[in-house]
Amino acid sequence: MINWVWCGDCLDWKDAGNEVSFMSIEEDTFGKDVMTFLCDKCEKENKNNVIESATKPRGGRRSIKHHHDSFIPLTVEDAISRNNKKDKYR
């Protein structure tokens, strides 16, 4: 099994062992692993849940911090839609 993390800047799943630089790991309020890492591609810091899977997860995900430190997964399409709506009002 491979551990995967979502880079919110590249909008892509990354192999946590080969495509990112580990910074720290902690548990969220539900006991799931949350990893802070530097993406090797975009070199930006991200913090996201670790997903264990034999193959790269399909679809996208964007984490939004909630007031109680849990994460809400969104699809790439939802994230793009939200960004497009924000751009209209800038």
N, C-alpha and C positions, 0 to 999 in steps of 0.2 A: 504494500500500500504506500501511496505517496501523500505527503501533506501538502495541501494547496492553500494559498492565500490570495486574496483579491487586491490588486493594485488599483485604487480609485483614480489615479492619474493616468495610467496607461489604459484603463478599462479592460483589463485582462487578468486571467488566473495565472499565477506564478507558482512554480515548484518551490516550496519553502526551503528545500535543501540545496537547490542549484541555481535559482534565478533571483534570489534576494540575499541581502546581508542581514543576519539576525541582530536585533538590538536587545529585545527583552520579550518575556512571555508572562502572562498572568491569566487568572480565571475571571470570567464575567460572573454576574450574579446567578447564573444558571449552571455554573461549573464547567462551562466550555472554555477551551484555550483561546486566548486572544494574543496575537503576536504583533509586536511593533518591529518594523523592518525597514530597511532602505532598499528600494527597487533597483536592481542592477541596470535596468534599461533607462528609466527616467531619473534615477538618482534622487528620488523624493521619498520622504518618510511617510509611511502608512501604518495604520493599526487596524487589524481585522481578524475575524474569527478564522481558525485553522480548520480546514475541511480535509478529511481523510478519504481518499478514493484511489482506486487502481488506475483510473484514467482521468484526464483533465475534465473538470466539471463543464457542463454545457451551459450556455447562457451567461448572463452577467449578474453582477451584484454590486451594490453600492451601500456602504454602511453610513448610517446617520446616527450620531450620538443622541441618545434620549436622556431625559433628566435623571434616570436611574441607572445609567451606564449599560443598558442593554443595546443591542443592535437590531435595526430593521432592515432586512434584505430587500433590495429593489432590483428589478431587471434592468438591463442596459437601456431598453426602450423607455422605461419609466424615468431613468436618470436623464436621458437625452430630452425627453418631453419636458421635464421640470426645468432643465437648463434653457431650453428654447423659450419657455414661458417667462423666465427671469430676464432673458435678453430683450424681450419686448418692452419691459418697463425700465430699462437702463437709459 
